[in-house]
Amino acid sequence: MSARAAFAAVTVAVLAAAAVPWSDGPLRRLAGGEGDGPEPTFDVPLDPTPLQRAGARLPDYTRYETSAPDESPLVQGNLKAAAQLYLSRQLPVHDAPLVFGYRDGRITTSISP
């Protein structure tokens, strides 16, 4: 490869790398571009306000579970991720008395005896 061709290849690579922060592709996040905002963005309609309130009020190590049995795996995953984010001091377990569910885009709370 000649020096001129090598210089052209390096120039193209540098220009492409410089354009990454302004592109809409997935590399934008890796390049340190602006995010969507301070709050997380979910893939399904999900208002995390009940989880935020519960996380602030519940004692540490409170056992809880998430449940969305009639929903898609995407909804179940988003609910679980939101709970892990806002209930980080509490403990996610199976068969807990405190259950956060999902119905019609809303998070529900139920307590079993």
N, C-alpha and C positions, 0 to 999 in steps of 0.2 A: 504494500500500500504506500502510495506516495505521501509526502508530507502535506500536500494540498488536500488530498482526500481525507487524511487523518484529522487535519484541522477542521474540515467541513463536518466530519462525523462528530467531533467534540462540540462544535458550535451548535449543531442540531440537538445534541443531548442536553446541553446546558439550557438552551431555549425551551425545550420540552419540560425540563425540571422546573424552570422558573414559572411556567404556565400552570403547573399543577395546583397551586393554591387558589387560582381563579376558576378552575374547572368545576363541573358539577359531579364529577365521578367520585368513587369511594376513596381515592387517594387524597382527596381534599382533607379528610380528617387526619390522615397520617402526616400531612404537610402542615398541620397546625392552623387550618382555616377556621373560620367562625362556625360554631355549632348552631343548633336550632334554638338555643336559649338555655336558661339555668335549670329548667324542669325537663324531666325525661319525656321522650316522645314514644308512645305506645303504638303497636301495630293494629290495635282494635280500639273502639271507643271505650275509654276507661277513665273515670274520674277518681284519682287516688286520694281525694280529700278525706274519706273515712279512715284510710290507712294512716295518713299523716296525723290525724287527730288521735287515733288509737296509739300510735307510736310515741306520741308526746305524753299520753296519760297513763298508759299501762306500766306496771312495775317491770323492772328488768327480769328476764328469765320467765316471763309469762308464756305458757305453752299455747300455741295456736296452730291452726291448719287452714289451708285454702282448699276450696272445693268448687268445681264447675263441671260436674259430671256430664251434663247434657250439652256442653259447649265443645267447640273445636280444640284441637291441641294448641293452636295459636293463642286462643283466649286463655286456656289453662296456663300456658307458659308466661303470658303477659301478667296474669294475676299473681302468679308465683314470684315473678321478678319484681313486681311492684311491692309485694309484701316483704320480700327480702330487703328491698331498699329502705322502706319506711319503718319496718319493724326490726331493725338490725339488732336491737338489744333484747328482743324476745326470741323464743325458741320455736322454730317450725318442727312440728312432730305430727305423726299420724294419730288419729283418735283423740284429739285435744278437745277440751270442753268449749273453747272459743273457736268459732269457724267463720272465716271470711269467704263469702260466696260471690258469685257473679250472676246477674240476671238483667237482661235488656240494657247493657251498658252501665249498670250501677253495681257498686259493691255493697253487699248485704252483710250484716253481722248477726250471728246467732250464738246463743250460749246454751249448751246442753247440761243437764244436771250431772 
